[in-house]
Amino acid sequence: MDDKRNLIAAILLSVAILLGWNFVSEKFFPTPAKPDVTTTVAGTSGAETAANPALPGALPAPGTPGAPASQVIRPVEAVLAAGQRIAIETPKLEGSINLVGARVDDITLTKYRQTIKKDSPPVRLFSPAGTKGAYFATLGWSAQGFAVPDASTVWTATGTRLTPATPVTLSWANTTGQSFRIEYSIDKDYLITAKQTIANNGAAPVAVRSGTYIDRTGTPTDPHEQDSWTIHVGPTGYLDGKSNFTNYDELVEAPAKTMSYGAAGWLGFTDKYWLAAVVPAKGEKVSAAFNALPGDSYRAAFARDLAEVAPGKQLTTTSRIFAGAKEVSTLSMYQDDQGITRLSNAIDWGWFEFFAVPIFKLLDWLFKQLGNFGFAIMALTLVIRLLMFPIAQRQFRSMAQMRVVQPKMKLLQDRYKDDKPKMQQELMKLYKDEKINPLAGCLPIVIQIPIFYALYKVLMLTIEMRHQPFVGWIKDLSAQDPAMILNLFGLLPFTPPSLLSIGVMAVILGVTMYLQFRLNPAPTDPVQAQVFKIMPWIFMFVMAPFAAGLLLYWITNNILSIGQQQWMYRQFPALKAAATK
């Protein structure tokens, strides 16, 4: 077996996995069947229609999911200025709670900017109803026979600011003896805790259901923020004992536009870097659902079973709202300390999670030591090469042995060219006699496949890489190299089409790969020789649209491979002689 053929096969396999794994996994490893779908019939304005209390069909849904299609859309600033609000201030976010409807509908992430420009505004996660892309969380009740708070209810607040040190309580009472209270508290990161209390001061017992939900209008329009086979964007959660990733299109196409679940650890909507989710109390049993609603709106909600509150008694339930960035350490902290099961799965690590997470942790540690993610990627590449050095040494030894016995192999191929089984049998015997492992030559490349894919996921998914600069013109390692040939290396204000977006780093990648191949012994097969001549330039085009950090890894790997090959040539003169010849 020719080592060059193994190399070509391994490289093509890596590209196939990178570009086609999603198709293969869906075809041969299908996801479990979707949960049962039921019709959601939820009352508004405090009245709940009859429904089976055990089903998400009875979820509370006071008010509308957002701005109706016919409603005039106003700027966020105008809507915020016109409302009655309680300010939210923490080290990582700012915003407000609307006293009309008790909605958490104004959240900006002060730690993150929309672009790499210094004057770029902070990322806005939540926006109030009546604005473009309305996105908010609501706590509510549903009942029959008496009034409960709805979207138009004006609450009374104790306190003016919600901070980690100052909780806020909202209260409201109806005319039949029932009073309602929401106690909000927030930590220094992204978790809001809300205690919902109903006190029954009436003469008869009442049955009530509480719940929490997130409404979102529209879907991401940025091509880099949309759902793809490598990055999940849309409804997600830990439902019925497993992580769930649902597409917006699947939700719209579902019967009655509802996907229902019998249990929920958490659920909400994820973007590439951001997450909004509602979380019941630890160990609490709730029913949950995703809904597609009119006006291009979507809902993630959970509700508790109907509970009876006797006269003179009260009932308190606890809900949590996560609204923030998908920081690996923060999600893990909430998972471990708050008992939010598998919240870290909001980052869609994919099939190679077992490999991607250690790669991220090592890369993050190197960044903290070096202070630059680009240098951390280069150091990570060096660490990987050192760990693989013994395997690479066996690879080069095998290549040297293969070159030594090349004349014998050629003789056998000529002698048995009309008897393929016999030729394979004799070649296997030759490998055994010469103590050659023909697969050793491609083993390092096969091992590189999960490493490369894991690093790809890390660079594309983790917010820790977002807007991280390297040197010179590389201001964001998670984005494509902006210095492209067709836009005169960034001087012209446009981005060329993906196929033609050849940047400086892509050219360097092609050149280093070409030099690496030149150091290899020339293949005897003219077809293989032609493939090796054009492969570096094909990869230059293929890799150009990828994140600059990924190209930096590959370039560093090529340079280290060139240095390692030079060192190995000194160790195995037969291989060097074959290359020279």
C-alpha positions in Angstrom: 0.0 0.0 0.0 1.5 3.3 -1.0 1.9 5.8 1.8 0.9 8.7 -0.5 -2.4 7.1 -1.3 -3.0 6.7 2.4 -2.2 10.4 2.9 -4.5 11.5 0.2 -7.3 9.3 1.5 -6.8 10.6 5.1 -6.9 14.2 4.0 -10.0 13.7 1.8 -11.6 11.9 4.7 -10.9 14.8 7.1 -12.5 17.2 4.6 -15.5 14.9 4.2 -16.0 14.7 8.0 -15.7 18.5 8.3 -18.2 19.2 5.5 -20.5 16.2 5.5 -20.7 14.8 9.0 -24.1 16.3 9.7 -25.6 14.5 6.6 -23.9 11.2 7.6 -25.0 11.4 11.2 -28.6 12.2 10.3 -28.8 9.3 7.8 -27.0 6.6 9.7 -27.3 7.8 13.3 -30.8 9.4 13.4 -31.8 11.4 16.4 -34.5 10.0 18.6 -38.1 10.4 17.6 -39.6 13.8 18.4 -41.9 14.0 21.4 -45.6 13.8 21.1 -47.1 17.0 19.8 -50.4 18.3 21.3 -52.6 21.3 20.7 -51.9 24.3 23.0 -55.0 26.2 24.1 -54.0 28.8 26.6 -56.3 31.6 27.7 -55.3 35.2 27.9 -56.2 38.1 30.2 -56.4 35.9 33.2 -58.8 33.3 31.9 -57.7 29.8 31.1 -59.7 27.6 28.8 -60.4 24.0 29.8 -57.5 21.7 29.2 -55.9 18.7 30.7 -53.8 20.1 33.6 -51.1 17.6 33.0 -50.4 18.8 29.5 -48.5 21.9 28.4 -51.8 22.8 26.7 -52.7 24.5 29.9 -49.6 26.7 30.1 -50.3 30.2 31.3 -50.1 32.7 28.5 -51.2 36.1 29.6 -51.0 38.8 26.9 -49.6 38.5 23.4 -46.3 36.9 22.5 -44.9 40.2 21.2 -45.7 42.8 18.7 -48.6 41.7 16.4 -47.9 41.9 12.7 -50.1 45.0 12.4 -48.6 46.8 15.4 -46.4 49.9 14.7 -42.8 49.0 15.5 -41.0 51.7 17.5 -37.3 52.2 18.4 -36.2 50.4 21.6 -35.2 53.7 23.2 -38.7 55.2 22.7 -40.5 52.2 24.2 -38.2 52.1 27.2 -38.6 55.8 27.9 -42.4 55.6 27.8 -42.7 52.8 30.4 -42.7 52.4 34.1 -39.6 50.4 34.9 -37.3 49.0 37.6 -33.6 49.2 36.7 -31.3 46.2 36.6 -27.6 46.6 37.3 -25.0 43.9 37.7 -21.3 43.7 36.7 -22.2 41.9 33.5 -25.6 43.3 32.4 -27.9 46.3 32.5 -31.6 46.6 31.8 -35.0 47.0 33.4 -38.2 45.2 34.4 -41.4 46.6 32.9 -44.0 47.2 35.7 -46.7 46.7 33.1 -46.9 42.9 32.8 -43.9 42.3 35.2 -41.8 41.5 32.1 -38.1 41.2 32.1 -37.8 42.8 28.6 -34.7 45.0 28.6 -31.3 43.3 28.9 -28.0 44.4 27.5 -24.7 42.6 28.1 -22.2 45.3 29.0 -19.2 43.0 28.8 -19.7 42.4 25.1 -19.8 44.7 22.1 -21.7 44.2 18.9 -18.6 44.7 16.7 -14.9 45.1 17.3 -15.1 48.9 17.0 -14.3 50.7 20.3 -17.5 52.8 20.1 -19.7 49.8 19.3 -22.8 49.6 21.6 -23.2 46.6 23.9 -25.0 43.5 22.8 -28.7 43.7 23.4 -30.3 40.4 24.3 -33.9 41.4 25.4 -36.1 44.0 23.8 -39.7 45.0 24.8 -42.8 44.2 22.9 -43.5 46.8 20.2 -39.9 46.8 19.0 -38.1 45.0 16.2 -37.1 41.6 17.4 -39.1 41.7 20.6 -37.6 39.3 23.1 -38.5 39.0 26.8 -39.3 36.7 29.8 -42.6 36.7 31.7 -43.8 35.1 34.9 -47.5 34.5 35.2 -50.5 32.5 36.6 -53.5 31.0 35.0 -56.8 30.1 36.7 -60.6 29.9 36.2 -63.2 31.8 38.2 -61.1 34.8 39.4 -58.7 37.4 37.9 -55.0 36.8 37.7 -52.3 39.3 36.5 -52.0 39.7 32.7 -49.9 41.6 30.2 -51.7 44.9 31.0 -51.5 44.6 34.8 -49.6 47.5 36.4 -47.6 46.2 39.4 -46.4 48.1 42.5 -42.7 47.8 43.3 -40.8 48.1 46.5 -37.4 49.4 45.5 -36.1 51.1 42.4 -33.1 49.0 41.4 -32.5 45.2 41.1 -28.8 44.5 41.9 -27.0 41.5 43.4 -27.3 43.3 46.8 -30.9 44.7 46.4 -33.8 42.5 45.5 -37.1 43.9 44.3 -40.7 42.8 45.1 -43.7 43.5 42.8 -47.2 43.1 44.1 -50.8 43.3 42.8 -54.2 42.3 44.1 -57.6 41.5 42.5 -61.1 42.4 43.8 -62.0 38.9 45.0 -59.4 38.5 47.8 -56.4 37.1 46.0 -53.0 38.9 46.0 -50.0 38.2 44.0 -46.3 38.9 44.6 -43.1 38.4 42.6 -39.8 38.7 44.5 -36.9 39.2 42.1 -33.2 38.7 42.9 -30.2 38.5 40.6 -26.6 37.3 41.0 -23.4 38.9 39.7 -23.6 36.9 36.4 -26.7 36.2 34.4 -29.2 34.4 36.6 -32.5 36.0 37.8 -34.4 34.2 40.5 -38.1 35.0 40.9 -40.4 33.7 43.7 -44.1 33.8 42.7 -46.6 33.9 45.6 -50.4 33.9 45.6 -52.2 34.5 48.8 -55.8 33.6 49.1 -57.7 35.9 51.4 -61.1 35.0 49.9 -63.8 32.8 51.4 -63.3 29.8 49.2 -60.4 27.7 47.9 -59.0 28.6 44.5 -57.1 26.5 41.9 -54.2 28.2 40.1 -51.3 27.3 37.9 -48.0 29.2 37.7 -45.4 29.2 35.0 -42.7 31.1 33.2 -42.0 31.6 29.5 -39.8 33.4 27.0 -41.3 35.0 23.9 -39.2 35.9 20.8 -40.2 37.6 17.6 -38.2 36.8 14.5 -35.1 34.8 13.9 -31.4 35.9 13.4 -30.8 37.5 10.0 -27.0 37.5 10.1 -25.7 34.5 8.0 -23.0 33.9 10.6 -25.6 33.7 13.4 -28.1 31.3 11.7 -28.7 27.6 12.4 -26.3 25.3 10.5 -25.0 21.8 10.8 -22.1 22.9 13.0 -23.9 25.7 15.1 -27.3 25.2 16.6 -29.4 28.4 16.8 -33.0 28.1 18.0 -35.2 26.4 20.6 -33.1 24.2 22.9 -33.2 22.8 26.4 -32.9 19.7 28.6 -36.2 18.0 28.2 -37.5 14.6 29.1 -34.1 13.5 30.3 -32.0 14.5 27.3 -30.6 17.6 25.5 -32.9 18.9 22.8 -32.0 21.0 19.8 -35.1 22.0 17.7 -35.1 24.2 14.6 -37.5 27.1 14.2 -38.7 25.5 10.9 -39.4 22.2 12.7 -41.5 24.1 15.2 -43.5 25.9 12.6 -44.1 22.7 10.7 -45.3 20.8 13.8 -49.0 19.9 14.1 -50.7 22.8 15.9 -47.3 24.5 16.0 -46.5 23.1 19.4 -43.9 20.6 20.7 -44.8 19.4 24.2 -42.6 17.7 26.8 -43.5 15.9 30.0 -40.5 17.2 32.0 -38.0 20.0 31.8 -34.7 20.9 33.4 -34.5 24.1 31.4 -35.6 25.4 28.0 -35.3 28.5 25.9 -33.6 30.0 22.8 -29.9 29.9 22.0 -28.0 32.0 19.6 -24.4 31.4 18.6 -23.0 33.1 21.7 -26.1 34.0 23.7 -28.8 32.1 25.7 -32.2 33.0 27.2 -33.7 30.2 29.2 -36.3 29.6 31.9 -35.5 27.2 34.7 -37.8 25.6 37.3 -36.6 25.1 40.8 -34.1 22.3 41.3 -35.9 18.9 41.2 -39.3 20.4 40.5 -41.6 18.6 38.1 -43.1 20.8 35.4 -44.5 20.3 31.9 -43.0 22.3 29.0 -43.5 23.3 25.4 -42.2 25.2 22.5 -44.8 27.1 20.5 -44.9 28.8 17.1 -47.2 31.8 17.4 -48.6 34.3 15.0 -46.5 37.2 13.9 -43.3 35.2 13.4 -43.1 34.7 17.1 -42.0 31.7 19.2 -42.4 30.7 22.8 -40.5 28.5 25.3 -42.6 27.9 28.4 -43.0 25.6 31.4 -46.0 25.3 33.8 -46.7 23.6 37.0 -49.8 21.5 37.7 -52.9 23.1 39.0 -52.7 23.6 42.8 -55.4 24.4 45.3 -54.9 27.3 47.7 -57.2 27.2 50.7 -58.6 30.4 52.3 -56.1 32.1 54.5 -53.2 30.2 52.8 -50.6 31.1 50.2 -48.5 29.2 47.6 -45.0 30.1 46.6 -43.1 28.7 43.6 -39.6 29.6 42.4 -38.5 30.1 38.8 -35.2 31.2 37.3 -34.3 33.1 34.2 -30.9 32.8 32.5 -30.2 35.7 30.2 -26.6 36.1 29.1 -23.5 34.9 27.3 -22.7 31.2 26.9 -19.4 31.4 28.9 -18.2 27.9 29.4 -17.1 28.5 33.0 -20.4 30.3 33.9 -22.6 27.6 32.4 -20.6 24.9 34.2 -20.9 26.9 37.5 -24.7 27.1 37.2 -24.8 23.4 36.3 -22.7 22.4 39.3 -23.8 24.9 42.0 -27.4 25.6 41.0 -28.2 22.1 39.8 -29.3 23.3 36.4 -28.9 19.9 34.6 -26.7 19.9 31.5 -26.9 23.7 31.1 -23.4 23.5 29.5 -25.1 21.7 26.6 -26.4 25.1 25.5 -23.0 25.1 23.7 -23.5 22.6 20.9 -20.2 20.7 21.1 -21.5 18.0 18.9 -20.3 14.4 18.6 -16.7 15.3 19.7 -17.7 16.9 23.0 -15.4 14.5 24.8 -12.5 15.9 22.8 -13.6 19.5 22.2 -14.0 20.4 25.9 -10.5 19.4 26.9 -9.1 21.2 23.8 -11.0 24.3 24.9 -9.8 24.1 28.5 -6.2 23.7 27.4 -6.5 26.6 25.0 -8.2 28.8 27.6 -5.4 28.0 30.1 -2.7 28.8 27.5 -4.5 32.1 26.8 -4.5 33.1 30.5 -0.8 32.4 30.6 0.2 34.1 27.3 -2.5 36.9 27.1 -3.1 36.4 23.4 -5.4 33.8 21.8 -3.3 33.7 18.7 -0.2 32.8 20.6 -2.3 30.3 22.6 -3.4 28.6 19.4 0.2 28.4 18.3 1.2 27.0 21.7 -1.7 24.5 21.5 -0.4 23.3 18.1 3.1 22.8 19.5 1.7 20.8 22.5 -0.3 18.6 20.2 2.8 18.0 17.9 4.9 17.1 21.0 2.3 14.7 22.2 2.1 13.1 18.7 5.9 13.0 18.2 6.3 9.3 19.0 3.5 8.5 16.5 5.1 10.8 13.9 8.4 9.1 14.5 6.9 5.8 13.7 5.2 7.3 10.7 8.6 8.5 9.2 10.2 5.2 10.0 7.5 3.4 8.2 7.8 5.8 5.2 11.6 5.2 5.2 11.1 1.4 5.2 8.5 1.7 2.4 10.9 3.6 0.3 13.6 1.0 0.9 11.4 -1.8 -0.3 9.9 0.2 -3.1 11.8 -1.7 -5.9 10.5 -5.0 -4.5 7.0 -3.7 -4.4 7.3 -2.5 -8.0 8.6 -5.9 -9.0 5.6 -7.6 -7.4 3.2 -5.2 -8.9 4.6 -5.8 -12.4 4.8 -9.6 -11.9 1.2 -10.0 -10.7 -0.5 -7.1 -12.5 -3.1 -9.5 -13.9 -3.7 -11.3 -10.6 -4.8 -8.7 -8.1 -5.5 -11.1 -5.2 -2.2 -12.7 -5.6 -0.4 -9.4 -5.8 -2.1 -8.3 -2.5 -1.1 -11.6 -0.9 2.5 -11.1 -1.9 2.6 -7.5 -0.8 1.3 -8.5 2.6 4.0 -11.2 2.9 6.6 -8.6 2.0 5.3 -6.2 4.7 5.5 -9.0 7.2 9.0 -10.1 6.2 10.3 -6.5 6.3 8.4 -5.7 9.5 6.5 -2.9 7.9 3.1 -1.5 9.0 1.6 0.1 5.9 -1.0 1.9 8.0 1.5 3.6 10.2 2.1 6.3 7.6 -1.5 7.7 7.8 -2.1 7.2 11.6 -1.0 10.7 12.6 -3.3 12.2 10.0 -6.3 10.1 11.2 -5.6 11.3 14.7 -5.5 14.9 13.5 -9.1 14.6 12.2 -10.9 14.8 15.7 -8.3 17.4 16.8 -9.0 19.6 13.9 -12.8 19.2 14.2 -12.7 19.9 17.9 -10.6 23.0 17.4 -13.0 24.1 14.7 -16.0 23.8 17.1 -14.0 25.7 19.8 -13.2 28.6 17.5 -16.7 28.8 16.1 -18.8 28.2 19.3 -17.1 29.6 22.3 -17.6 33.2 23.2 -14.2 33.3 24.8 -12.8 33.4 21.3 -15.1 36.1 20.1 -13.4 39.4 19.1 -10.0 38.1 20.3 -7.2 39.8 18.3 -3.9 38.3 17.2 -1.4 40.7 15.6 -1.5 43.2 12.8 -4.7 43.1 10.8 -6.2 40.1 12.6 -8.6 41.8 15.0 -10.9 38.8 15.5 -9.6 35.2 15.4 -13.2 33.9 15.4 -13.9 35.7 12.1 -12.6 35.4 8.5 -9.3 37.0 7.6 -10.5 40.5 6.5 -7.4 41.2 4.3 -8.5 39.6 1.0 -7.0 40.0 -2.4 -10.2 41.1 -4.1 -10.9 43.9 -1.6 -7.2 45.1 -1.8 -6.4 43.6 1.6 -9.2 45.4 3.3 -8.9 48.8 1.7 -12.1 48.5 -0.3 -15.3 48.3 1.8 -16.8 45.1 0.6 -16.5 41.3 1.3 -15.9 39.1 -1.8 -18.0 36.0 -2.4 -17.0 33.0 -0.2 -15.4 31.1 -3.1 -13.2 34.1 -4.0 -12.5 35.4 -0.5 -8.8 34.5 -0.5 -7.0 36.3 2.3 -3.4 36.7 3.4 -3.6 33.8 5.8 -5.2 31.5 3.2 -2.2 32.2 0.9 0.2 31.5 3.7 -1.6 28.3 4.4 -1.3 27.2 0.7 2.4 28.1 0.5 3.3 26.3 3.7 1.3 23.2 2.6 3.1 23.3 -0.8 6.5 23.5 0.9 5.6 20.6 3.2 4.6 18.4 0.3 7.8 19.4 -1.6 9.8 17.8 1.3 8.0 14.5 0.8 9.4 11.9 -1.6 7.9 12.4 -5.0 5.1 9.8 -5.8 5.9 7.4 -8.6 2.3 7.5 -9.8 1.9 10.5 -12.1 -1.8 10.9 -11.1 -0.8 11.2 -7.4 2.0 13.6 -8.4 -0.6 15.9 -10.1 -2.9 15.7 -7.1 -0.2 16.8 -4.7 0.7 19.7 -7.0 -2.8 21.2 -6.9 -4.0 20.1 -3.4 -2.3 23.0 -1.5 -4.1 25.5 -3.7 -7.4 23.7 -3.4 -7.1 23.8 0.3 -6.3 27.5 0.1 -9.7 28.1 -1.5 -11.5 25.7 0.8 -10.1 27.1 4.0 -10.2 30.8 3.1 -13.8 31.5 4.5 -13.0 29.8 7.8 -12.1 31.6 11.1 -8.6 33.1 11.1 -7.8 31.2 14.3 -8.4 27.9 12.4 -6.0 28.9 9.6 -3.5 30.0 12.2 -3.6 26.5 13.7 -3.1 24.9 10.3 -0.3 27.2 9.3 1.5 26.6 12.5 1.0 22.9 12.1 2.5 23.0 8.6 5.5 24.9 9.8 6.1 22.5 12.6 5.7 19.6 10.2 8.3 21.1 7.9 10.8 21.4 10.8 9.9 17.9 12.0 10.4 16.5 8.5 13.9 18.1 8.3 14.8 16.6 11.6 13.5 13.2 10.6 15.4 13.2 7.4 18.6 13.3 9.5 17.4 10.4 11.4 16.3 8.3 8.4 18.8 8.8 5.5 16.9 6.3 3.3 13.9 8.6 3.3 16.0 11.6 2.5 17.7 9.7 -0.3 14.4 8.7 -1.7 13.1 12.3 -1.6 16.3 13.5 -3.4 16.1 10.8 -6.0 
